[in-house]
Amino acid sequence: MKRLAICINRRFESGKPSCAVRGSEALADAFEAAIAERGLDIQLMRLPCMGLCEVGPNVKEVGGDLWSEVSIADVDLILDAVMGHDSDE
C-alpha cells in the first residue's frame, strides 16, 4: 500500500502561515474522495506538521516526493504520480 501524508497544522499565532489556513483540511477531504472514487490502494495520513508552513499546503508520498503549495486542482496529478512510482512491496 502506498501512503500519502498531508499537513493539516493550524498555527494560532497572528500572521503566521499554516497549511490548514491555506485549505489543507478540504484538500485532505478531496484526496480521500478521489482515492475512494478511483479505488486506489493509498492510505492518506493527516499529520500535525511537516515543518514547511511557509510553502504549504504540503503533501508527501512516504518514501517519495514532496509537493508544496498544493491545491485541489493538483489532486489527480499527484495521485497519478504516486501510482506511477514503483513499489518495493
N, C-alpha and C positions, 0 to 999 in steps of 0.2 A: 504494500500500500504506500502510495506517495502521501507526503504531508506538506501542507502549506500553513505558515504562521502569519497572522495579521495582527498588527499592533492596534489595540483599542484604548491605549492610555489617554487619560484626560488630565492635563495639568491645570491646577486651580490657581496658580499664580497669575495675576493680571498681566496680560500682554504676552504670555509665554505660549508658543505654538504647541500643538499636540495633534496626534493622529485622530483622536476622537472628535476634536473640534473641527477637523477638516473632513469629517464624514466617514471615518473608518468603521463605525458600527453598522451603518447602512451598507457599506461596502462588504463587510463580512456577511451580512444577510444576502446580498446579491451573489457572492461566491457560493454560499450554501445552496441557494436556489438553483444556480447554474450547474453545480456539481450533481445535485439530485436529478435535475431535468435531463442531463446528459448521461446519467448513470455511471459516473466516473468513480474509480476506486481511489478517492482522495479524501484524506481527513483534514478538516480545517480546524486549526487551533487559534483561539483568541488569546493573545498574550498581553500582559500589562505594560510592557515597554521593551523596545529594541534599542533604545538609546540614540535614536536618529530623529528626534522630534522636529528638527529644523527642515527635514525633507519628506515628511510624512504626507499621507498615509503610506506605510511600508508593508510590503508583503514579501515573505521569504520562503522559498522552497527549502525544506530541511535537507541539508547537504547539497544545495544548489544555488540558484540565482537569487538575487535580491532586487526587488523593484521598489522604487521610491516615487512619491507624488502620484500614486495610483488613483485612478478614478473608476467609476462604474463602467465607463466605456472600455477600460482595459481588461475587464474580467475574462472575456472569451479569449483574448490574445494570450493572457497569462496561463489560462488553463490549457490552451493548445501547446504552449511552450513546455509546460510541465509534463504533459502526456507524451510529448515528443522526446523527452530525455530517457536514456536507457536506465533501467533499474538494476541494481545489484541483487535484488531479491530473487 
